[in-house]
Amino acid sequence: MSEAPADRFDTARSVADAVLYEGYVLYPYRASSKKNQARFQWGVLTPRGFSEAEGSERWSMRTECVLHPGPGPLLSVRIRCLQAQRRRCERRTDSGPRLTDATFEPVDVLEVDGVAHVGWDEAVDQVVDLPDRSLPALEGFAHIEPFSFAAATETELISDSHGAVVGRFVRRREPITGAVCVAATRPVPDVPFVKLTVTVENTSPWSGGGLHRDDAMAQSLIAVHTMLAVDDGKFVSILDPPDEAAAVAGACHGEGAYPVLIGGDDVVLSSPIILYDHPEVAPQSPGDLYDSLEIDEILALRVMTLTDEEKSEARGTDPRAAAIIDRCDDMSAETLSALHGQMRPVADDSWDKPSAAPAEVPWWDPEVDASFDPWTETVWVSGVAIAKGSSVRLHPSHRADAHDMFLVGLHATVAGVFTDVDGEQHVAVTVDDDPATEALAWQGRYLFFHPDEVEPLVGQKGDR
């Protein structure tokens, strides 16, 4: 289905593109790299038959989010994903002048003008736009929209620098069918908030020809994410809902998707990657690097260290990989410097000295650090002095880390109470029953929380 002329989702485009291609090709960007043998690791929906038989991947994904509707809310829904296509390299075997009589044979590597072209599973960007629906029409009457991506075989001739055809790419895509279901409910009576549910399913038939993950990729929906927009209404943050919407937000249970506000409050991006509300691509980033958990500066520097032979294979692996190599080769000192870090102005000078330090001692002086000992320091929480060795229950609420949601309610042991340069105290903990605790503590690695995010467990040290 084609995109609507007026794109409601422009505000989500850059972040959605990053989600779509996150992990598409990993450093060192060569098909022969072991890191690139297992492809497409985010948001994969395999055919149901494969999923139920093999068990490692989902066949459906569900997004649940909260909407505060106005008098006439109109909902727009878009699904985006990648469809894999297998690219094979073939070398021309005849030397005749007529291209119509040319013959070709498959090869593992086709080197042309210093670029080593190899076989590779590429991806096609697919978009499914559902017809706009009024919210009342969805309450009690779910809308189901089937969709399909057709099979196709395409060829692309490869010419050398003299214009002679020396080979070709043969690309093949398998057919895929799917369905999107959109529903609206009011799980909590007498409140104005509505729970929206969008489910994406891979309904492609599976013949059971194999149970290796690679067997299913050609018929899988890859990097699936959902975008929702509303006219005459506002979406509510699932991560930090207002008190009046907390009950409805608490009734939301997604599967494989994490909805966040993006731009204003009229667009939601539901991604297979955990994000914060209102995510943005850093303006210092000059282009996509596709590597999971990418750190632009480190990856750019590593690309610059590749040999000419390695760069040749990377350029022959995929056009996006080739663009990375070219961009890093041409990167200016100013662009690279911008990736190194940012200095931001502070509105006031309250950080100049910690409140607990003597006024005549600057905050950076070692004497200041010596006045705070995290291993003996205490902080009062709910009338209880918390210090090293105290047992606490975790209640993360400041959203310092998106993974905090997995720590809610867990018991932990306080490792120390730290004071920062602003004079604020932070509780360092290790999670009880975590098999990595001993190794992390040996390295001095802890989880840090504000005092109001921990609950004292007086007299329960060691209890579970």
C-alpha positions, -999 to +999 in steps of 0.1 A: +000+000+000+014+034-009+020+062+016-006+090+020+002+122+001+003+142+034+026+122+056+013+124+092+044+107+104+071+131+093+079+138+130+087+101+135+106+095+103+143+098+114+138+077+145+116+052+127+143+048+100+169+042+127+147+015+142+140+000+107+177-005+100+192-010+135+215-040+132+210-043+094+247-047+088+273-048+116+309-036+118+332-045+100+304-043+074+315-074+054+293-103+045+321-127+056+322-113+091+308-137+117+288-109+132+269-107+099+260-144+097+229-140+119+209-113+102+179-091+111+178-095+149+152-068+158+114-071+156+113-102+134+079-119+129+082-153+112+054-173+097+032-188+125+040-224+116+077-218+119+074-198+152+053-225+169+076-253+157+110-236+163+101-213+192+128-186+189+108-159+172+074-143+174+048-145+147+027-116+161+034-083+178+010-063+199+010-026+208-012-012+235-013+026+243-036+052+258-055+079+241-074+109+255-100+115+228-117+147+219-152+150+205-143+136+170-110+116+171-097+102+139-069+076+140-042+069+115-021+037+117+010+028+097+031-004+099+066-004+085+090-034+081+117-049+059+112-077+035+143-097+028+155-103-008+183-127-016+209-113-040+231-137-060+262-127-080+267-140-115+296-136-139+292-132-176+307-162-194+304-152-231+323-125-249+299-118-277+287-083-286+250-090-282+237-086-246+205-106-255+227-136-261+248-132-229+252-162-206+260-160-169+270-184-141+268-180-103+300-171-084+308-165-048+328-133-055+326-110-085+354-084-084+349-054-106+371-023-106+385-031-071+351-039-055+345-075-044+307-081-049+293-110-029+260-127-023+239-109+004+204-108+018+192-073+012+160-057+024+131-038+009+114-011+029+077-019+031+049+003+043+013-006+052-011+023+057-045+015+071-075+036+062-082+064+087-108+053+112-129+072+137-123+061+173-160+053+181-161+029+151-133+009+167-149+005+201-164-029+202-157-035+165-121-043+157-109-034+123-088-061+105-067-051+075-050-079+055-019-071+035+006-089+012+040-084-004+043-101-038+071-124-049+095-110-074+127-118-093+148-089-106+181-086-124+206-058-125+235-057-149+270-049-136+294-030-158+330-022-154+346+013-158+348+008-196+311+002-198+314-035-206+288-058-189+308-083-168+281-097-146+248-093-129+229-094-097+198-116-094+174-107-067+146-128-055+118-121-029+093-147-015+056-138-010+045-127+024+010-122+038+000-105+070-028-088+089-032-058+112-060-056+138-069-023+154-093-022+184-103+003+211-116-004+246-123+014+278-108-009+305-116+015+334-152+027+335-160+064+341-127+077+329-122+095+295-091+074+285-092+047+258-068+018+254-058+013+217-045-021+206-027-027+173-017-063+165+005-072+136+006-109+124+026-128+099+000-151+083+023-165+056+018-203+051+048-223+063+055-256+045+079-268+072+108-271+048+133-264+075+136-252+111+167-231+109+161-194+114+177-186+080+150-207+064+123-184+076+138-150+070+126-148+034+090-150+045+094-129+077+084-094+085+116-077+098+121-047+121+084-043+124+072-011+141+039+006+144+032+043+141-001+059+153-014+095+148-046+111+160-066+141+151-087+156+179-071+137+207-039+132+227-018+102+234-007+096+270+028+085+280+029+048+290+062+055+307+050+084+329+012+086+327-007+113+346-024+101+378-058+101+362-046+078+334-025+055+355-051+028+358-056+026+320-019+027+314-014-001+339-039-022+319-017-020+288+004-051+281+023-051+248+041-080+233+074-073+215+067-036+211+073-005+233+052+026+225+066+061+232+054+096+224+074+112+195+073+148+185+042+162+202+014+142+219-005+133+187+020+107+174+032+074+189+061+052+177+059+016+189+092-001+184+108-035+191+136-015+207+130+001+241+131+039+238+122+070+259+094+094+251+103+119+224+135+102+211+156+121+186+186+113+164+216+133+177+223+162+154+260+155+156+255+121+139+264+125+102+247+094+090+234+059+099+259+032+110+233+004+114+254-013+141+234-023+172+241+001+201+262+022+178+287+048+191+294+070+161+329+081+170+342+046+178+327+030+148+340+058+125+375+054+138+373+016+134+361+020+098+391+042+091+415+013+103+401-012+078+425-023+051+418-016+014+409-052+009+384-051+038+369-019+025+365-034-010+345-063+004+324-040+026+316-019-005+306-051-024+285-064+005+257-037+004+252-002-008+245+010+027+278-004+039+295+012+009+281+046+019+295+041+054+330+034+041+329+064+018+315+087+044+342+077+070+370+079+044+358+115+035+350+126+071+365+160+080+383+166+113+355+190+123+328+163+118+349+137+137+355+162+165+317+169+168+313+132+177+337+133+205+314+150+230+295+181+237+299+210+262+266+225+272+261+257+291+246+256+326+219+281+335+234+289+369+265+284+389+249+262+416+271+233+406+304+252+413+306+238+449+288+210+466+267+223+494+285+201+519+319+213+510+336+243+527+331+275+506+369+281+504+375+246+488+367+243+451+345+213+442+372+197+421+398+196+449+406+161+462+399+173+497+362+176+488+360+139+476+378+129+508+350+144+529+325+119+515+329+082+521+303+061+502+311+031+523+301+048+556+277+075+544+240+071+552+208+086+538+174+086+555+144+070+537+110+068+553+126+073+587+151+046+582+189+052+579+201+034+547+238+025+545+261-001+531+246-036+537+209-024+540+182-044+523+159-025+501+131-030+475+135-012+442+109+012+428+125+030+398+105+061+389+130+087+375+134+069+342+172+071+343+173+039+323+147+023+301+156-011+315+145+000+350+111-015+343+127-050+348+139-041+383+106-030+398+099-048+430+132-067+432+152-069+464+187-054+465+215-048+489+230-013+493+267-012+483+272+025+493+257+059+494+274+083+469+272+121+469+276+139+435+291+174+429+257+190+433+254+175+469+227+150+458+228+115+473+225+083+453+221+048+465+243+022+449+229-013+450+235-049+438+204-069+429+199-100+451+199-134+434+217-119+403+244-144+394+265-116+381+265-096+413+299-109+426+317-101+393+301-067+390+309-058+426+345-069+421+346-044+392+330-017+412+299-016+390+266-009+407+230+002+399+223+037+412+190+051+424+176+082+440+167+077+477+130+079+468+133+049+445+142+025+473+121+011+501+138+000+533+133-036+543+140-032+580+149-065+597+145-084+564+182-085+553+186-116+532+149-123+529+133-130+495 
